[in-house]
Amino acid sequence: METANYEIKKELVKQGGRLAAVNLESRAGLLAARQGLARAASRYVGLRSFMSLLGPIMWGTLLADIVIQMLGTDYARIVQAIYAFAQIRLTRSCYLESHEE
C-alpha cells in the first residue's frame, strides 16, 4: 500500500514538473513575443520617422531637377564659350606682343 502511495505521489510530482515546465515554456514564449513585438514596434517607428524625412528630401530633389531642366542651362555650351573667349584673348595678346616690336 505504501509503495502504491509512493508511486502515485511520484507520478503527481512528475506531472506537476511537466506542467511547471510547460507553464515556464509558455511564459518564456510570451516574454519573447512581447520583446519581439516591442522590437518590431520600435523598428516600425524608426522606419516611419526616417521615411517622413526622406520623402520631402526626395520631392525637393525632384522639383530642383525639374526647375534646372526648365531653365535649360547648357553647361557644355558655357564651357565652350569660355574656352573660345580664352583662345581669343590668347591670340590677341600674342598678336599685340609680336606687332609691338
C-alpha positions as CSV (number, residue, x, y, z in Angstrom):
1,M,0.0,0.0,0.0
2,E,2.8,2.4,0.9
3,T,4.5,1.6,-2.3
4,A,1.4,2.4,-4.3
5,N,1.0,5.7,-2.5
6,Y,4.7,6.5,-3.2
7,E,4.3,5.7,-6.9
8,I,1.1,7.8,-7.1
9,K,2.9,10.7,-5.4
10,K,5.9,10.2,-7.6
11,E,3.7,10.4,-10.7
12,L,1.9,13.5,-9.4
13,V,5.3,15.2,-8.9
14,K,6.4,14.2,-12.4
15,Q,3.2,15.5,-13.9
16,G,3.5,18.7,-11.8
17,G,7.0,19.1,-13.0
18,R,5.9,18.7,-16.6
19,L,3.1,21.1,-16.0
20,A,5.5,23.6,-14.5
21,A,7.9,23.1,-17.4
22,V,5.1,23.7,-19.9
23,N,4.0,26.8,-17.9
24,L,7.6,28.0,-17.8
25,E,7.9,27.4,-21.6
26,S,4.7,29.3,-22.3
27,R,5.8,32.2,-20.1
28,A,9.2,32.3,-21.8
29,G,7.4,32.3,-25.1
30,L,5.1,35.1,-24.1
31,L,8.0,37.1,-22.8
32,A,9.9,36.6,-26.1
33,A,6.8,37.5,-28.0
34,R,6.4,40.7,-26.0
35,Q,10.1,41.6,-26.6
36,G,9.8,40.8,-30.3
37,L,6.7,42.9,-30.5
38,A,8.4,45.8,-28.8
39,R,11.4,45.5,-31.1
40,A,9.2,45.3,-34.2
41,A,7.3,48.4,-33.0
42,S,10.5,50.3,-32.4
43,R,11.8,49.3,-35.8
44,Y,8.5,50.4,-37.4
45,V,8.6,53.8,-35.6
46,G,12.2,54.3,-36.7
47,L,11.5,53.4,-40.3
48,R,8.4,55.6,-40.3
49,S,10.3,58.7,-39.0
50,F,13.1,58.0,-41.4
51,M,10.7,57.9,-44.3
52,S,9.0,61.1,-43.1
53,L,12.3,62.8,-43.5
54,L,13.3,61.0,-46.7
55,G,10.0,61.8,-48.6
56,P,10.3,65.6,-48.6
57,I,14.0,65.4,-49.4
58,M,13.2,63.3,-52.5
59,W,10.4,65.6,-53.6
60,G,12.7,68.6,-53.2
61,T,15.3,66.9,-55.3
62,L,12.8,66.1,-58.0
63,L,11.5,69.7,-58.0
64,A,15.0,71.1,-58.1
65,D,15.9,68.8,-61.1
66,I,12.7,69.9,-62.9
67,V,13.5,73.6,-62.4
68,I,17.1,73.2,-63.5
69,Q,15.9,71.4,-66.7
70,M,13.2,74.0,-67.3
71,L,15.8,76.8,-67.1
72,G,17.7,74.9,-69.8
73,T,21.2,75.8,-68.8
74,D,23.5,74.0,-71.1
75,Y,26.8,73.9,-69.2
76,A,28.6,72.3,-72.2
77,R,27.9,75.4,-74.3
78,I,29.0,77.7,-71.4
79,V,32.3,75.8,-71.1
80,Q,32.8,76.0,-74.9
81,A,32.2,79.8,-74.8
82,I,34.7,80.3,-72.0
83,Y,37.2,78.3,-73.9
84,A,36.6,80.3,-77.1
85,F,37.0,83.6,-75.2
86,A,40.2,82.3,-73.7
87,Q,41.5,81.4,-77.1
88,I,40.6,84.8,-78.5
89,R,42.3,86.5,-75.6
90,L,45.4,84.5,-76.0
91,T,45.6,85.1,-79.8
92,R,45.0,88.8,-79.3
93,S,47.7,89.2,-76.6
94,C,50.2,87.2,-78.7
95,Y,49.3,89.2,-81.8
96,L,49.8,92.5,-80.0
97,E,53.1,91.4,-78.5
98,S,54.5,90.3,-81.8
99,H,53.5,93.6,-83.6
100,E,54.8,95.9,-80.9
101,E,58.4,95.1,-81.8
